[in-house]
Amino acid sequence: MADVKSQEKADRLKAALKENLKRRKAQARGRQAARASGTEGGSSSVSTERDKPSD
């Protein structure tokens, strides 16, 4: 029974990490596109602060 619970927990963690990676890659692509188009604003420092883990 404990093995099933730990496997379910591992599966949930794996899915969460995968979604987080997908989201962060999309954000990075968006920032890179903004820099490439020359529309970089002062908001970049705000968004990087928000992306830091809140340990």
N, C-alpha and C positions, 0 to 999 in steps of 0.2 A: 504494500500500500504506500509506504513512504517513497519507494522508487518511482511510482506512478506520479505522485505529487511533485517530486523533484524534477521529473522529466517535463511535466506540464509547466512548472516554473521556468525551467530552462528554455522551453519553447516560447513562452511569453517574452522572456528577456531577449531571445534571439530576434523575435519579430519587432520588438520595440527598438532594438539597436539598429535593425535594418531600416526601419522607417526614419529613425533619427539621422542615419547616414544619408538617406535619400533626400531628406529635407535640407541638411547642411550642404550637400552638393548642389542642390538647386539654388540655395542662397548664394553660394560661391559663384555659380555661373551668372546669376543676376548681378552681383557686384562687379564681376569681370566685364560684363556687357556694359554696365554703367560707366566703368572706367574707360572702356574702349570708345564709347560714344562721347566722352568728355563731359558727362553730366555728373561727375563726382561732386557731392555736396558735403556739408559738414556733418551729415547724419551718419556717416560711416563709422565714426567712433562710438556713437550711441548703439548701433546695431552690433558691433563687436563686443561691447560690454554686455549686451543682452544675451549673447551666445555663450558666455562663460558659464560653466557649471556653478551652481549655487551651493557648494559644499559647505 
